[in-house]
Amino acid sequence: MSERRVARVQLESPVPQLDRLFDYAVPHPLVADVASGVRVKVPLRSAGRMMDAFVIEVVADDGTERPLSAVEAVVSPMPVLPERLYTLARRVADRAAGSVSDVLRLAVPKRMVRAEKAWAAAPAPETPEVVPAARERATALLQPYPGLADALDAGERLAVDAPPHPHPELPRGAWADLLAAAAVHTLARGRSAVLVVPDYRDQAQVLAALAELVTPDAVVRDDSDQSGPARYAQYLRALAPVPCIVVGRRSAVYAPAHDTGLVAIWDDGDTLLAEPLSPGVHARDAALVRQELEGSALLFAGHTRTTDVQRLVEVGYVREVPQARRQSPRVVLSATREGEQRQSRVPSSAFAAAREALQHGPVLVQVARPGYAPSLICADCRRPARCQHCAGPLRAARPGAVPVCAWCGRSAHAWACGHCGSTKLRMASSGSERTADELGRAFPNTRVIVADGAHPVAEVDATPALVIATRGAEPLARGGYKAVILLDGDRMLQNEALRIAEHCLRWWSNAAALAAPGAPVHLVGVAGPVARALATWTHPAYARGELIERLPLRMPPAVRVASVDGHARSVDVLLESLRESVPDLDPLAILGPVDTSETPDVATSRALVRFDYAHGRAVAEALRAGVIADALRARKSRKDRGPKPRSTLRVRLDIPEPDL
């Protein structure tokens, strides 16, 4: 009689109590197909239905003759979940007090039958080669950073400040060439590289830089812009046992590339790299876990330095690699001069710089918000104009237009101020469209281009033009902009977010990096440490100062912060369990809970937990145990009392902004 085989599977379910391995007997007809990494269907007795699952491992029965349900079917014999990816997903989920299935949902795309069959029928991919000319080009691009190539070979954790200028001829930043060079250098050693960028425009720049160094078969795209079959085919290519270069957005950090030698994160301060879905793990944190498991090199690159990376540099976990000769844009702090109106948006110095630059090429003007008049105020009492239905802010799409609420979309035909009764409105701010109108009149016979969310523009040519762009939507210019004017800086800094100064410095620095070498960059109406950091291009020093200020306040990233939301009673029980499980937790670690109830019949609350990195594992385990216990209590309550709505307990670690 043959020995019974047992498959240990991970169910594809976000239910907390199912976040563990389950044992299933492998029927004799399926023994040949059930292997580690394949998708199967298994019965779940408690739910009375079939569920999808991944086979993690197949072992021999322990001989206890325990009753086991059998694997129902093999969805696909293709092993799509290698052991290294499952281990990474498990570690990431445990660190974030989440479910491994939520991480795998981001890492493994849905199965596409035709793409899978086409891949199985196609010949195996060949090992890509890096020609000597490309290798020499990559070495030359890495030379401005002494020791960087050797550090990549040694698998170190590194932080570099990218060159803040565009390509001299092509519409892309020099930073893209730096990342491409690091990836090609790694590929030339026979190892894979994973490049993670925030958005599709950054990805396009990196792909264009790689196209000049390696053949297309060496590059794998990992993003949701592709069709389902195309993305699944690219995922199967990454699984192949030959090296490649993976380029993608935040979920690409989990790409199961063969023998990964480099994971690079570009601009980790961009909020697009923070995963909004559960368990909410930032690409930076996932990359740190991956580097620890695989021993590959880890590279953080950007025009600015986040306080998160600076903390790692300060504790010696990440090493900073400076340039041999520091490069920086020519930043001018522009203020209103004597005799000028203080409310003037463009001081005379910036205006003169724009006029001079327009004789040679395009000029970039960065503004805070899109639209025409993003906010309106009462013309008499200067209080914000609010919608009479929902109290949302009013805005105007063009001069003389009826104000519209930004929240509910209702038109305010008969608006009256709730404070003074006036019916007169005044524009309190200028958006991209109004700024384009104003500067278009100031610079007649000049082409004006608006680039924002409603008017996306990827690139502009080298002919003279005024480019009015919102932050983050600046198009690329061939050869760089001849001048850059940064407006509304004081308005950007008025946001109450903890990291607003850090974000503003990043927005301004990325815009300044689009300027041609030697072109002036005017920051209008901003002073203080953040303005000095931009003018002197000393971003690591600014990040160090921010980190020092947050240490006594116990604010991230000096400490880790977790949020707990849910039914008031569940939150109280979880916090009490946390205090018992982690007795050496700071007595002031828990902030709250505060009432967040929206209806009187359901009491909900929210609390924050601040804890040191040394307590990370204990706190994550305690919070996860509390979530599972609450889910089990809810299931028992439904059985005893019948179906009843119940608030779900939600826990999230490393929240971007601690806000009660």
PLY file of the C-alpha trace (Angstrom):
ply
format ascii 1.0
element vertex 660
property float x
property float y
property float z
element edge 659
property int vertex1
property int vertex2
end_header
0.00 0.00 0.00
1.45 3.40 -1.04
2.15 6.05 1.56
-0.45 8.77 1.88
0.69 12.24 0.85
-0.41 15.39 2.68
-0.55 18.84 1.12
-0.14 21.87 3.37
-2.03 24.71 1.75
-2.59 28.42 2.29
-6.20 29.40 1.69
-6.90 32.47 -0.42
-9.04 34.11 2.25
-8.67 37.36 4.20
-10.50 35.90 7.21
-8.04 36.22 10.14
-8.69 32.81 11.70
-7.89 31.11 8.37
-4.46 32.70 8.12
-2.50 29.49 8.69
-1.59 26.31 6.88
-4.19 23.55 6.57
-3.46 19.89 5.87
-5.30 18.03 3.12
-4.90 14.50 1.86
-3.72 14.17 -1.73
-5.85 11.68 -3.68
-3.89 9.13 -5.68
-5.02 10.52 -9.10
-3.66 13.96 -8.17
-0.33 12.91 -6.69
1.59 13.75 -9.86
0.07 17.26 -10.17
-0.05 18.44 -6.55
3.30 20.11 -5.91
4.63 23.12 -4.07
3.41 26.40 -5.53
0.45 25.13 -7.57
-3.13 26.36 -7.23
-5.73 23.88 -5.97
-9.32 23.77 -4.80
-10.04 22.40 -1.35
-13.22 21.96 0.73
-13.71 24.09 3.82
-16.01 22.30 6.24
-16.85 25.32 8.38
-18.01 27.28 5.33
-19.45 24.35 3.43
-17.88 25.37 0.14
-14.82 25.04 -2.05
-11.97 27.51 -1.73
-8.92 28.36 -3.80
-5.57 27.71 -2.16
-1.84 27.52 -2.81
0.11 24.36 -2.02
3.03 25.37 0.19
4.57 21.94 0.62
3.79 18.24 0.15
4.91 15.88 2.90
4.47 12.26 3.86
1.69 11.42 6.30
2.86 11.30 9.92
1.07 7.97 10.44
-1.43 9.19 13.01
-4.36 8.15 10.81
-6.00 11.51 11.45
-9.06 12.23 9.30
-8.23 14.70 6.55
-10.32 16.22 3.81
-8.93 15.62 0.34
-7.79 18.10 -2.27
-10.70 18.48 -4.64
-8.89 19.55 -7.83
-5.75 21.06 -9.23
-6.55 24.43 -10.80
-3.25 24.55 -12.66
-0.11 22.39 -12.59
2.01 25.53 -13.07
3.91 26.31 -9.82
3.30 30.06 -9.45
4.18 30.49 -5.76
7.83 29.66 -5.13
8.96 29.05 -1.59
10.97 32.29 -1.45
7.89 34.37 -2.31
5.72 32.65 0.29
8.42 33.15 2.93
8.62 36.85 2.03
4.84 37.25 2.11
4.65 35.49 5.46
7.32 37.68 7.01
5.78 40.87 5.62
2.32 39.90 6.86
3.61 39.02 10.33
5.45 42.34 10.60
2.27 44.22 9.68
-0.10 42.06 11.77
-1.92 41.08 8.58
-2.91 38.05 6.55
-0.50 36.41 4.15
-3.30 35.98 1.59
-3.62 39.78 1.37
0.07 40.04 0.48
-0.15 37.19 -2.04
-3.12 38.90 -3.66
-0.80 41.79 -4.50
2.15 39.63 -5.50
0.60 36.86 -7.62
-1.66 37.92 -10.52
-4.80 36.06 -11.44
-4.41 33.00 -13.63
-4.98 33.49 -17.35
-5.45 30.15 -19.08
-4.47 31.17 -22.60
-1.38 33.02 -21.43
-0.37 30.02 -19.33
-0.80 27.58 -22.20
1.12 29.86 -24.56
3.93 30.14 -22.06
4.07 26.36 -21.53
4.21 25.76 -25.28
6.91 28.37 -25.93
10.61 27.54 -25.62
12.31 28.37 -22.35
13.79 31.89 -22.23
17.50 32.19 -22.79
19.88 33.86 -20.40
20.15 37.53 -21.44
23.58 38.84 -22.25
24.98 42.28 -21.58
27.20 43.42 -24.43
30.57 44.98 -23.52
29.46 48.44 -24.69
26.44 48.37 -22.36
28.59 47.14 -19.49
31.05 49.98 -20.03
28.21 52.48 -20.22
26.75 51.21 -16.94
30.16 51.41 -15.26
30.57 55.00 -16.45
27.19 55.99 -15.04
28.08 54.51 -11.64
31.55 56.11 -11.48
30.39 59.45 -9.96
29.55 57.44 -6.83
32.87 56.02 -5.57
32.49 52.46 -4.32
28.87 52.09 -5.43
29.55 49.26 -7.89
31.54 47.29 -5.31
28.84 47.84 -2.69
26.20 46.49 -5.09
28.33 43.42 -5.65
28.71 42.95 -1.89
24.93 43.08 -1.31
24.94 46.17 0.92
22.04 48.44 1.88
22.69 51.84 0.33
21.24 55.34 0.06
22.23 57.72 -2.74
21.17 61.18 -3.82
20.35 61.00 -7.52
21.84 63.54 -9.95
19.35 66.47 -10.03
19.29 67.19 -13.73
17.63 65.77 -16.84
19.22 63.86 -19.69
21.01 66.38 -21.95
19.04 65.34 -25.04
16.22 62.95 -24.20
13.06 63.59 -22.14
14.00 61.71 -18.98
15.82 62.34 -15.75
19.43 61.39 -15.10
18.19 59.35 -12.16
16.63 56.85 -14.59
20.02 56.26 -16.17
21.52 55.70 -12.71
18.94 53.03 -11.79
19.27 51.40 -15.21
23.04 51.29 -14.81
22.77 49.62 -11.41
20.36 47.04 -12.83
22.53 46.31 -15.88
25.61 46.03 -13.66
23.74 43.41 -11.62
22.48 41.58 -14.72
26.01 41.42 -16.10
26.93 39.39 -13.01
24.21 36.87 -13.85
21.72 38.05 -11.21
18.29 39.69 -11.40
17.37 43.23 -10.44
14.03 44.64 -9.25
13.39 48.35 -9.78
10.38 49.83 -7.97
9.07 53.30 -8.94
5.98 55.28 -7.86
4.02 55.81 -11.09
3.77 55.05 -14.80
5.79 58.09 -15.90
8.75 57.08 -13.74
8.42 53.55 -15.09
8.48 54.83 -18.68
11.70 56.72 -18.02
13.44 53.66 -16.56
12.24 51.45 -19.42
13.55 53.97 -21.94
16.94 54.03 -20.21
17.10 50.22 -20.13
16.17 49.99 -23.82
19.52 51.61 -24.65
21.49 49.05 -22.65
19.80 45.63 -22.88
17.51 43.73 -25.23
13.74 43.71 -24.57
13.73 40.04 -23.53
15.83 40.94 -20.46
13.20 43.35 -19.07
9.98 42.34 -17.30
7.17 44.81 -16.64
5.12 44.47 -13.47
2.17 46.86 -13.38
-1.60 46.89 -13.62
-1.63 48.93 -16.85
-1.11 45.73 -18.81
-3.94 43.43 -19.76
-4.54 40.41 -17.54
-2.91 37.91 -19.94
0.08 40.16 -20.56
0.70 40.70 -16.86
0.39 36.99 -16.11
2.82 36.18 -18.94
5.32 38.69 -17.53
4.93 37.12 -14.09
5.72 33.67 -15.54
8.79 35.17 -17.23
9.99 36.47 -13.86
9.56 32.96 -12.43
11.80 31.43 -15.08
15.21 30.26 -13.79
17.12 32.91 -15.76
18.00 36.43 -14.60
16.00 39.48 -15.66
15.32 43.11 -14.76
11.86 43.71 -13.28
10.50 47.26 -13.52
7.21 48.10 -11.86
5.28 49.96 -9.23
4.81 49.19 -5.52
3.69 45.54 -5.92
6.80 44.83 -8.01
8.78 44.67 -4.77
7.41 41.11 -4.42
8.39 40.03 -7.96
9.87 36.49 -7.70
12.83 37.17 -9.97
15.48 34.47 -10.20
18.51 34.97 -7.92
17.78 38.59 -7.10
20.95 40.63 -6.70
19.44 44.13 -6.41
16.22 45.73 -5.19
16.09 49.48 -5.87
13.41 51.89 -4.63
13.10 55.24 -6.36
11.68 58.21 -4.40
10.43 56.26 -1.39
8.80 59.41 -0.01
6.12 59.30 -2.71
2.77 58.33 -1.18
2.05 56.10 -4.18
4.52 53.58 -2.76
2.36 53.18 0.36
-0.04 50.28 -0.21
-3.62 51.38 0.60
-4.96 47.83 0.76
-4.60 45.57 3.79
-2.16 45.04 5.41
-0.89 48.40 4.12
2.83 47.63 3.83
5.01 50.34 2.28
7.25 49.17 -0.57
10.24 50.40 1.43
9.44 48.12 4.37
8.77 45.14 2.11
12.12 45.75 0.39
13.91 45.78 3.75
12.35 42.43 4.67
13.24 40.99 1.28
16.84 42.12 1.51
17.17 40.51 4.91
15.88 37.20 3.55
17.71 37.10 0.22
20.91 39.00 0.96
20.64 41.09 -2.19
21.78 44.68 -2.50
19.21 47.30 -1.53
19.35 50.78 -3.04
17.29 53.81 -1.95
17.61 56.62 -4.47
15.89 59.96 -4.73
16.35 63.69 -5.08
15.47 64.01 -1.39
16.08 61.88 1.69
13.09 60.70 3.69
13.29 60.65 7.47
12.61 56.90 7.30
15.76 56.23 5.27
17.73 58.78 7.28
16.86 56.88 10.47
18.28 53.72 8.92
21.42 55.66 7.98
21.75 57.06 11.50
21.55 53.62 13.13
24.06 52.20 10.65
21.65 49.81 8.93
21.93 51.66 5.59
25.13 53.20 4.27
25.16 56.52 2.48
27.17 56.71 -0.76
27.81 60.36 -1.70
28.83 61.64 -5.10
32.49 62.42 -5.67
31.43 65.89 -6.81
28.13 67.09 -5.47
25.68 68.43 -8.05
22.85 70.83 -7.26
20.47 73.12 -9.16
20.78 76.91 -8.96
18.01 77.69 -6.48
16.99 81.29 -5.79
14.75 82.21 -2.83
12.49 84.85 -4.36
10.61 87.28 -2.14
8.57 90.37 -2.83
10.86 93.39 -3.05
10.28 96.81 -1.57
7.70 98.71 -3.57
5.98 95.58 -4.88
2.59 94.44 -3.66
3.00 91.74 -1.04
0.15 89.71 -2.54
1.95 89.51 -5.88
2.28 85.85 -6.80
5.31 86.27 -9.06
8.00 88.63 -7.70
9.92 90.79 -10.12
13.06 88.64 -9.90
11.19 85.47 -10.88
9.26 87.35 -13.56
12.48 88.65 -15.09
14.04 85.17 -14.99
11.03 83.71 -16.81
11.14 86.46 -19.47
14.83 85.84 -20.08
14.44 82.05 -20.17
11.53 82.15 -22.64
13.94 83.42 -25.26
15.76 80.07 -25.16
13.22 77.38 -24.27
10.34 76.28 -22.02
9.72 77.58 -18.51
8.03 75.50 -15.80
5.67 77.11 -13.28
4.57 74.80 -10.46
1.30 75.58 -8.63
-0.43 73.95 -5.69
-3.86 73.07 -7.07
-5.64 72.38 -10.37
-8.68 74.19 -11.76
-9.44 77.89 -11.97
-10.40 79.04 -8.46
-10.06 76.06 -6.09
-11.43 78.03 -3.13
-13.76 81.01 -2.67
-14.26 83.32 0.29
-16.81 85.93 1.31
-15.82 89.28 -0.19
-16.84 91.16 2.97
-15.82 89.08 6.01
-13.19 86.93 4.25
-14.55 83.69 5.71
-14.45 80.55 3.53
-17.51 80.15 1.32
-19.35 76.96 2.24
-22.07 74.92 0.57
-25.47 75.39 2.21
-26.26 71.66 1.83
-23.11 69.86 3.03
-20.83 72.68 4.25
-18.25 71.75 1.62
-15.90 74.34 0.08
-17.09 76.23 -2.99
-14.99 76.65 -6.11
-15.33 78.27 -9.53
-14.50 76.69 -12.90
-14.04 80.02 -14.76
-14.60 83.77 -14.29
-18.22 84.59 -13.59
-19.24 80.94 -13.29
-21.77 79.77 -10.72
-19.89 78.40 -7.68
-19.96 74.62 -7.29
-19.43 72.58 -4.14
-16.27 70.48 -4.20
-17.93 67.77 -2.08
-21.50 67.27 -3.28
-21.28 68.99 -6.67
-24.33 71.21 -6.13
-24.40 74.66 -7.71
-24.71 77.60 -5.29
-26.99 79.89 -7.32
-28.29 81.94 -4.38
-25.34 81.74 -2.03
-25.20 83.93 1.06
-22.53 84.05 3.73
-23.67 82.33 6.90
-21.70 84.78 9.03
-22.39 88.24 7.60
-25.12 87.56 5.04
-23.14 88.98 2.11
-23.78 87.57 -1.36
-20.43 88.63 -2.81
-17.67 86.09 -3.43
-13.97 86.52 -3.85
-11.36 84.14 -5.27
-9.00 83.12 -2.48
-6.57 81.04 -4.53
-5.52 80.47 -8.10
-5.43 77.06 -9.69
-3.47 75.94 -12.72
-6.01 77.28 -15.23
-6.29 80.73 -13.65
-2.50 80.95 -13.36
-2.28 80.10 -17.06
-4.70 82.95 -17.86
-2.77 85.42 -15.73
0.66 84.53 -17.10
-0.71 84.27 -20.63
-1.69 87.94 -20.42
1.67 88.84 -18.87
3.58 87.05 -21.65
1.66 87.72 -24.88
2.44 85.66 -27.98
3.79 82.87 -25.78
2.53 79.30 -25.92
0.90 78.26 -22.62
0.52 74.59 -21.65
-1.52 73.41 -18.64
-0.52 70.08 -17.10
-2.60 68.67 -14.25
-4.86 65.72 -13.49
-7.50 66.87 -15.97
-4.91 67.79 -18.62
-2.09 65.20 -18.47
0.99 66.08 -20.49
3.91 63.65 -20.64
6.57 65.81 -22.28
7.15 69.09 -24.10
9.63 70.03 -26.79
12.51 72.49 -26.50
10.67 75.44 -28.05
9.68 78.39 -25.82
6.51 77.79 -23.81
5.04 78.47 -20.39
4.19 75.15 -18.72
1.77 75.54 -15.78
1.73 72.28 -13.82
0.46 71.06 -10.49
2.89 69.31 -8.17
3.74 65.85 -9.43
2.25 66.45 -12.90
5.21 68.31 -14.40
5.96 67.12 -17.95
9.48 66.35 -19.06
11.26 68.80 -21.34
13.93 67.85 -23.85
17.18 69.22 -22.53
15.47 70.53 -19.41
13.56 73.70 -18.57
15.38 77.00 -18.96
13.81 78.25 -15.73
11.59 76.83 -12.99
9.29 78.94 -10.81
7.78 77.32 -7.72
4.62 79.16 -6.66
2.19 78.65 -3.76
4.90 77.27 -1.51
3.49 79.01 1.55
0.06 77.58 0.80
1.47 74.06 0.48
3.17 74.35 3.86
-0.11 75.30 5.57
-1.30 71.70 5.51
-1.45 70.24 9.02
0.06 66.87 8.11
3.10 65.72 10.09
5.26 65.24 6.99
4.05 68.25 4.99
7.43 70.03 5.02
9.10 66.79 3.94
6.57 66.38 1.13
6.98 69.99 -0.01
10.74 69.62 -0.17
10.29 66.52 -2.30
7.80 68.21 -4.66
10.06 71.22 -5.11
13.22 69.15 -5.49
11.69 66.91 -8.15
10.58 70.00 -10.08
14.00 71.61 -9.68
15.61 68.46 -11.06
13.77 69.09 -14.34
15.74 72.30 -14.92
18.63 72.34 -17.36
22.09 72.61 -15.75
22.64 76.19 -14.66
19.01 77.23 -15.16
17.52 79.27 -12.28
14.97 77.71 -9.93
12.93 80.33 -8.05
11.16 79.33 -4.83
8.63 82.09 -4.18
7.60 83.32 -0.75
9.09 80.56 1.44
11.71 80.90 4.16
12.97 78.78 7.02
14.78 75.43 7.22
12.92 73.77 4.34
13.75 76.68 1.99
17.41 76.64 3.07
17.58 72.89 2.49
16.35 73.38 -1.08
18.65 76.33 -1.74
21.75 74.57 -0.43
20.61 71.12 -1.65
21.36 69.53 1.74
18.46 67.12 1.98
20.15 64.55 4.27
20.87 67.29 6.80
17.27 68.45 6.71
16.00 64.88 7.19
18.39 64.49 10.12
17.02 67.65 11.73
13.44 66.48 11.24
14.29 63.15 12.83
15.91 64.82 15.84
12.80 66.95 16.40
10.50 63.92 16.33
12.50 61.83 18.81
11.27 63.57 22.00
7.75 63.78 20.56
7.74 60.04 19.80
6.46 60.56 16.31
7.25 58.37 13.28
9.70 57.33 12.08
11.39 57.76 15.47
8.88 55.14 16.67
6.38 52.88 14.97
2.68 53.72 15.15
-0.28 51.36 14.83
-3.95 52.26 14.55
-6.81 50.21 16.00
-10.35 50.82 14.71
-13.60 49.01 15.36
-16.40 48.41 17.82
-15.69 50.31 21.03
-15.82 47.17 23.18
-13.54 45.27 20.81
-11.00 48.08 20.81
-10.97 48.18 24.62
-10.49 44.41 24.86
-7.65 44.49 22.33
-5.83 47.33 24.10
-6.13 45.57 27.45
-4.77 42.37 25.91
-1.90 44.37 24.39
-0.91 45.77 27.79
-0.85 42.26 29.26
1.08 40.72 26.34
3.72 43.46 26.19
4.21 44.50 29.84
7.29 46.64 29.14
5.36 48.85 26.72
5.61 52.56 27.51
2.72 53.64 29.80
2.03 56.53 27.40
2.23 54.34 24.31
-1.55 54.18 23.78
-3.31 57.33 22.62
-7.08 57.15 22.96
-9.37 55.51 22.29
-11.58 58.29 20.92
-15.19 57.96 19.84
-15.69 57.65 16.07
-19.36 56.62 16.10
-21.37 57.78 13.11
-24.68 56.41 14.38
-25.93 56.20 17.98
-26.77 52.49 17.75
-23.21 51.36 16.90
-20.41 52.63 19.16
-17.03 52.67 17.43
-13.68 54.04 18.53
-10.10 54.45 17.40
-6.77 54.34 19.21
-3.11 54.75 18.32
-0.26 52.68 19.70
3.28 54.09 19.63
6.08 51.63 20.26
9.82 51.28 19.75
11.20 49.14 16.95
12.53 46.68 19.51
8.94 45.88 20.51
7.75 45.50 16.94
7.40 41.72 16.86
5.70 41.48 20.26
3.23 44.27 19.47
2.42 42.85 16.01
1.80 39.38 17.47
-0.41 40.77 20.23
-2.45 42.89 17.84
-2.87 40.02 15.41
-3.96 37.68 18.20
-6.51 40.26 19.27
-7.93 40.53 15.75
-8.28 36.74 15.49
-9.91 36.50 18.92
-12.40 39.23 18.00
-13.24 37.48 14.73
-13.89 34.22 16.58
-16.12 36.00 19.10
-18.06 37.61 16.27
-18.56 34.23 14.57
-19.78 32.68 17.81
-22.12 35.61 18.40
-23.68 35.18 14.98
-24.25 31.50 15.64
-25.89 32.15 18.99
-28.00 35.16 18.05
-28.42 34.86 14.30
-27.22 37.29 11.65
-26.38 40.66 13.18
-24.29 43.53 11.79
-21.03 43.91 13.66
-18.17 46.34 13.20
-14.95 44.67 12.04
-11.84 45.25 14.12
-9.12 46.74 11.92
-5.44 47.02 12.78
-2.82 48.74 10.70
0.85 49.17 11.55
3.18 51.94 10.34
0.40 54.30 9.40
1.70 57.21 7.26
0.11 59.97 9.36
-0.81 59.47 13.06
-4.11 61.34 13.26
-6.72 60.83 15.94
0 1
1 2
2 3
3 4
4 5
5 6
6 7
7 8
8 9
9 10
10 11
11 12
12 13
13 14
14 15
15 16
16 17
17 18
18 19
19 20
20 21
21 22
22 23
23 24
24 25
25 26
26 27
27 28
28 29
29 30
30 31
31 32
32 33
33 34
34 35
35 36
36 37
37 38
38 39
39 40
40 41
41 42
42 43
43 44
44 45
45 46
46 47
47 48
48 49
49 50
50 51
51 52
52 53
53 54
54 55
55 56
56 57
57 58
58 59
59 60
60 61
61 62
62 63
63 64
64 65
65 66
66 67
67 68
68 69
69 70
70 71
71 72
72 73
73 74
74 75
75 76
76 77
77 78
78 79
79 80
80 81
81 82
82 83
83 84
84 85
85 86
86 87
87 88
88 89
89 90
90 91
91 92
92 93
93 94
94 95
95 96
96 97
97 98
98 99
99 100
100 101
101 102
102 103
103 104
104 105
105 106
106 107
107 108
108 109
109 110
110 111
111 112
112 113
113 114
114 115
115 116
116 117
117 118
118 119
119 120
120 121
121 122
122 123
123 124
124 125
125 126
126 127
127 128
128 129
129 130
130 131
131 132
132 133
133 134
134 135
135 136
136 137
137 138
138 139
139 140
140 141
141 142
142 143
143 144
144 145
145 146
146 147
147 148
148 149
149 150
150 151
151 152
152 153
153 154
154 155
155 156
156 157
157 158
158 159
159 160
160 161
161 162
162 163
163 164
164 165
165 166
166 167
167 168
168 169
169 170
170 171
171 172
172 173
173 174
174 175
175 176
176 177
177 178
178 179
179 180
180 181
181 182
182 183
183 184
184 185
185 186
186 187
187 188
188 189
189 190
190 191
191 192
192 193
193 194
194 195
195 196
196 197
197 198
198 199
199 200
200 201
201 202
202 203
203 204
204 205
205 206
206 207
207 208
208 209
209 210
210 211
211 212
212 213
213 214
214 215
215 216
216 217
217 218
218 219
219 220
220 221
221 222
222 223
223 224
224 225
225 226
226 227
227 228
228 229
229 230
230 231
231 232
232 233
233 234
234 235
235 236
236 237
237 238
238 239
239 240
240 241
241 242
242 243
243 244
244 245
245 246
246 247
247 248
248 249
249 250
250 251
251 252
252 253
253 254
254 255
255 256
256 257
257 258
258 259
259 260
260 261
261 262
262 263
263 264
264 265
265 266
266 267
267 268
268 269
269 270
270 271
271 272
272 273
273 274
274 275
275 276
276 277
277 278
278 279
279 280
280 281
281 282
282 283
283 284
284 285
285 286
286 287
287 288
288 289
289 290
290 291
291 292
292 293
293 294
294 295
295 296
296 297
297 298
298 299
299 300
300 301
301 302
302 303
303 304
304 305
305 306
306 307
307 308
308 309
309 310
310 311
311 312
312 313
313 314
314 315
315 316
316 317
317 318
318 319
319 320
320 321
321 322
322 323
323 324
324 325
325 326
326 327
327 328
328 329
329 330
330 331
331 332
332 333
333 334
334 335
335 336
336 337
337 338
338 339
339 340
340 341
341 342
342 343
343 344
344 345
345 346
346 347
347 348
348 349
349 350
350 351
351 352
352 353
353 354
354 355
355 356
356 357
357 358
358 359
359 360
360 361
361 362
362 363
363 364
364 365
365 366
366 367
367 368
368 369
369 370
370 371
371 372
372 373
373 374
374 375
375 376
376 377
377 378
378 379
379 380
380 381
381 382
382 383
383 384
384 385
385 386
386 387
387 388
388 389
389 390
390 391
391 392
392 393
393 394
394 395
395 396
396 397
397 398
398 399
399 400
400 401
401 402
402 403
403 404
404 405
405 406
406 407
407 408
408 409
409 410
410 411
411 412
412 413
413 414
414 415
415 416
416 417
417 418
418 419
419 420
420 421
421 422
422 423
423 424
424 425
425 426
426 427
427 428
428 429
429 430
430 431
431 432
432 433
433 434
434 435
435 436
436 437
437 438
438 439
439 440
440 441
441 442
442 443
443 444
444 445
445 446
446 447
447 448
448 449
449 450
450 451
451 452
452 453
453 454
454 455
455 456
456 457
457 458
458 459
459 460
460 461
461 462
462 463
463 464
464 465
465 466
466 467
467 468
468 469
469 470
470 471
471 472
472 473
473 474
474 475
475 476
476 477
477 478
478 479
479 480
480 481
481 482
482 483
483 484
484 485
485 486
486 487
487 488
488 489
489 490
490 491
491 492
492 493
493 494
494 495
495 496
496 497
497 498
498 499
499 500
500 501
501 502
502 503
503 504
504 505
505 506
506 507
507 508
508 509
509 510
510 511
511 512
512 513
513 514
514 515
515 516
516 517
517 518
518 519
519 520
520 521
521 522
522 523
523 524
524 525
525 526
526 527
527 528
528 529
529 530
530 531
531 532
532 533
533 534
534 535
535 536
536 537
537 538
538 539
539 540
540 541
541 542
542 543
543 544
544 545
545 546
546 547
547 548
548 549
549 550
550 551
551 552
552 553
553 554
554 555
555 556
556 557
557 558
558 559
559 560
560 561
561 562
562 563
563 564
564 565
565 566
566 567
567 568
568 569
569 570
570 571
571 572
572 573
573 574
574 575
575 576
576 577
577 578
578 579
579 580
580 581
581 582
582 583
583 584
584 585
585 586
586 587
587 588
588 589
589 590
590 591
591 592
592 593
593 594
594 595
595 596
596 597
597 598
598 599
599 600
600 601
601 602
602 603
603 604
604 605
605 606
606 607
607 608
608 609
609 610
610 611
611 612
612 613
613 614
614 615
615 616
616 617
617 618
618 619
619 620
620 621
621 622
622 623
623 624
624 625
625 626
626 627
627 628
628 629
629 630
630 631
631 632
632 633
633 634
634 635
635 636
636 637
637 638
638 639
639 640
640 641
641 642
642 643
643 644
644 645
645 646
646 647
647 648
648 649
649 650
650 651
651 652
652 653
653 654
654 655
655 656
656 657
657 658
658 659
